[in-house]
Amino acid sequence: MEKEKVYINEKIGEKTDEPHLNLEEEDDSPIEEVRVTVPSTDDPTIPYNTFRMWFLGLFWTCIISLDNQFFYLRQTQISIGYSVVALLSLPMGHFMARVLPTHQFNLGGWRFSLNPGPFSIKEHVLIGTMVACNSGTAYAVDIVILQKLWYHSEKSFVAGMFLVLTTQITGFAMASIIRRF
């Protein structure tokens, strides 16, 4: 018969049946596939805020959001998601890493390079995150459409754009206000 182990939580001083996990064990994912593919440590030397990331992220964000908005009101709605961008942006990033110049540019005392090195996983994740955050349509677009169709009240494009921007910015402002809670 095995003796039952008793662990003492050092911070509180109470006895528990589970061992206290160190930092490395806490950072590891409980899902085996994630542990195998994603390291639990960060390499701060890997570049992420690069020209390639901004160019590809903004390019795919514009393409995907325009496409999804265009097909939003169609009978057969087509929606392009994150997985398409993840599959297409990786070879595009590697291609840009191969063809962009590595020359250092000076812009008002700020030094940067269009190609700081190989295309990194951080750049790839940020491109996907940019697209995932902007691939849906704004809810206020429905207001503009319903005003026109049901109430025959056609507003100018600028008024509709300001309505959509105001509702989106209000949502972000409320999220920022309650972030600390």
Secondary structure, DSSP 4 states (H G I P E B T S, - for coil): -PPPP-EE-TTT--EESSPPP-HHHHHS-SSHHHHHHS-SS--TTS--S-HHHHHHHHHHHHHHHHHHHHTTTSSS-----HHHHHHHHHHHHHHHHHHS---EEEETTEEEES--SS--HHHHHHHHHHHHHHSSPPTHHHHHHHHHHHS--PPPHHHHHHHHHHHHHHHHHHHHHTTT-
